[in-house]
């Protein structure tokens, strides 16, 4: 899904491709060096409604693309200051879409 992710401190474009989206956050592919904790600005359209969202986000996880099944260097972003109303509107924009497929097999329980 197209998006725009800009680093807040230097307004550098970090990503323009979202791989996964939820009401809590978004996973994006990046070719830039980004650190956990960096503050970002994210703009995207909800897939089902086409409504635009402009959200502040924090880098919660950096995936370096080394594990089998990884899709290159990616960032897991956690939405900040995303109120209940915005979350509900995004939920409506995601309704009816299939959940993301798991990337790894479930852990074995002993």
N, C-alpha and C positions, 0 to 999 in steps of 0.2 A: 504494500500500500504506500503510495507517495506521502511524504511528510517533509517538514523542515525542522531540523534540530540545530539550534545555535547556542554556542557556549556564551554564557552571560558576561564573563569578564572581558572577552575580546571580540565578541559578536562574530566569531568564525563559524562557518557552516560545518557541522560535525557529521550530519547524516541527512539523507533525503529518501530513505527507504525503511519503512516499518515492517517487521516480520511477525509481530504478535502484539495484540492490543487488548487491554481489559480496563475496567473502571478504576483499577488501582495503579496501572502503569503501562509501559510500552517497551518492547524490545526492538532495537534498531540496529542496522548494520552500519559500521563506520570504518573508515580508513585512517582516521586521525588518532593521535595519542590522547586519550582522555583518562582522567583519574577518578577513582571512586570518591564520591563526595562533591565532585564538580557540579555547579549549578548550571542548568540549561533551560532554554525556552523552546517549547515544542508546539508546532502548529500542524494540525491534521484535520481531515474530514471524516466524520463517522460513516462507515461503509454503507449502512442501510438508509440513512436519512440525508446524507450529504451535508449535514450541519458542521460548520467550522468550530474548532476548539483551539484556543491558545492557552497553554498550560505551562506553569513553572514546574520543573522536575529536577530531581537529584539523581546522580549516577549511583545506583545501588550495587551494581555488579558489572565487572568487565570480563567478557568472555574472549579469550585470545584465539579461539579457533583451532586449538590443538587436539581436542578430543574427537573421536569418531562421532559423526552426526552433527558436529558444530557447523554453522554456516558462515565461517569466516569470523573476523573480529566483530563482536557485537557488544552492545550496551544494554543492560537492564535498567530502566529508568523508573523511578517512583514519583508519582505525581504529588506535588506540594500545593497547599492552599486550594485544593479541588473540593469544592463544597458539595453538599448533599444534592442540591439541584442540578449541578453540572454532572455529577455522577449518574443521576437518574436519566438525564438527557442522553448521556453517552450509552447507558445501558439500553435505551430504546434504539439507539443507532447500531447496536451490536446484536440485538434480538434476532434470533432465527439463524445466525451464522453457526457453523459447526465449531466445536472446541478445537483448540490447537492439538495436533497429534503429539504424543509424548516422544521425546528425542532419544530416550534411553529405556532399556528394559527395567521393569520394577525391581527394586532391591529384594534379594532373597532373605526370607525370615527364617530364623533358626528356632 
